Amino acid sequence: MDLEPLSQAVREDLDATFKAREIGLTNSRKIIRSSANAIRSLHRGEAEKAGGLMDDAGALLRETVAALEGHPRILHAGFVSDAAKEYAEARLTAALGDGAPLPLPADLGVETAPYLNGLGEAVGEMRRRMLDLLRHEHLGEAEETLAKMEAVLDLLADLDYPDGMTGGLRRTTDVTRALVERSRSDLTTTMIQERLRASLEGR
């Protein structure tokens, strides 16, 4: 039996798939790193630097999707979705912090499931922002931030779909709910202490 034609055919297919996988893995790591650094820059108030990092991550994500177009198994693998989620989290954190309209999944080139999980994780970044505002005694802005967190939670909690469709959104929503409850408690405690302090100073 001459199996050389078969060997050549399967090797070509597997080589192409392996090459696509390596592109996906490498780019996904870079997207995650750039997105995480962008979020750190946002918390430091380095908006221009954060914007550049998010632009880099977005360009890499588009490049990855294009390169993997003929390899759906790789494109929809967990590591690509994780990278898309981190990129969405960075963009959504920036929008929530600026009070800007949230970009839609199509605006970011991100599928719905990683987008929604990224939105849930952005609430954790908003909690960090709220605590920073409380430390600097900006209670009004802290209240506004909590209101945004609650609005996101309401949206996520209203999406009752199977986890297989949403990439485990139910767990993300549960974590988001816990963060919102803790943040509400922190804000309430701080406001009560501030009112007590103002009352004592007014005597």
SULQUI-V74297 format. One record per backbone hydrogen bond with DSSP energy under -1.0 kcal/mol. CO is the residue of the C=O (numbers start at 0). NH is the residue of the N-H. E is the energy in kcal/mol with one decimal. If there is no record, write none. Layout:
co	nh	e
CO	NH	E
CO	NH	E
//
This chain:
co	nh	e
2	6	-3.0
3	7	-2.8
4	8	-2.3
5	9	-2.6
6	10	-2.2
7	11	-2.3
8	12	-1.9
9	13	-2.8
10	14	-3.0
11	15	-2.1
12	16	-2.2
13	17	-2.8
14	18	-2.5
15	19	-2.2
16	20	-2.5
17	21	-2.3
18	22	-2.1
19	23	-2.6
20	24	-2.8
21	25	-2.5
22	26	-2.6
23	27	-2.2
24	28	-2.1
25	29	-1.8
26	30	-2.7
27	31	-2.5
28	32	-2.4
29	33	-2.7
30	34	-2.5
31	35	-2.5
32	36	-2.3
33	37	-2.0
34	38	-2.1
35	39	-2.1
36	40	-2.2
37	41	-2.3
38	42	-2.0
39	43	-1.3
40	45	-2.9
41	44	-1.3
44	46	-1.3
45	49	-2.4
46	50	-2.6
47	51	-2.0
48	52	-2.1
49	53	-2.5
50	54	-2.3
51	55	-2.1
52	56	-2.3
53	57	-2.6
54	58	-2.3
55	59	-2.2
56	60	-2.2
57	61	-2.3
58	62	-2.2
59	63	-2.4
60	64	-2.6
61	65	-2.2
62	66	-2.3
63	67	-1.9
65	68	-1.0
67	70	-2.3
70	74	-2.6
71	75	-2.3
73	76	-1.7
76	80	-1.7
77	81	-2.5
78	82	-1.7
79	83	-2.3
80	84	-2.5
81	85	-2.2
82	86	-2.2
83	87	-2.6
84	88	-2.6
85	89	-2.0
86	90	-2.3
87	91	-2.8
88	92	-2.5
89	93	-2.1
90	94	-2.0
91	95	-2.7
92	96	-2.4
93	97	-1.9
94	98	-1.1
94	99	-2.2
103	107	-1.4
104	108	-1.1
104	109	-2.3
110	114	-1.9
111	115	-2.8
112	116	-2.1
113	117	-2.3
114	118	-2.3
115	119	-2.2
116	120	-2.0
117	121	-1.6
120	124	-1.0
121	125	-1.9
122	126	-2.0
123	127	-1.7
124	128	-2.0
125	129	-2.7
126	130	-2.5
127	131	-2.1
128	132	-2.2
129	133	-2.3
130	134	-2.2
131	135	-1.4
132	137	-3.1
133	136	-1.5
136	138	-1.1
137	141	-2.0
138	142	-2.4
139	143	-2.0
140	144	-2.3
141	145	-2.3
142	146	-2.2
143	147	-1.8
144	148	-2.1
145	149	-2.6
146	150	-2.0
147	151	-2.2
148	152	-2.3
149	153	-2.4
150	154	-1.9
151	155	-2.6
152	156	-2.9
153	157	-1.1
155	158	-1.3
157	159	-1.3
158	160	-1.3
161	164	-1.6
161	165	-1.3
162	166	-1.3
162	167	-1.5
167	171	-1.4
168	172	-2.9
169	173	-2.1
170	174	-2.3
171	175	-2.4
172	176	-2.7
173	177	-2.0
174	178	-2.1
175	179	-2.4
176	180	-2.4
177	181	-2.3
178	182	-2.3
179	183	-2.6
180	184	-2.1
181	185	-2.5
182	186	-2.7
183	187	-2.5
184	188	-2.5
185	189	-2.2
186	190	-2.5
187	191	-2.3
188	192	-2.3
189	193	-2.3
190	194	-2.3
191	195	-2.3
192	196	-2.5
193	197	-2.5
194	198	-2.3
195	199	-2.4
196	200	-2.2
197	201	-1.3
//
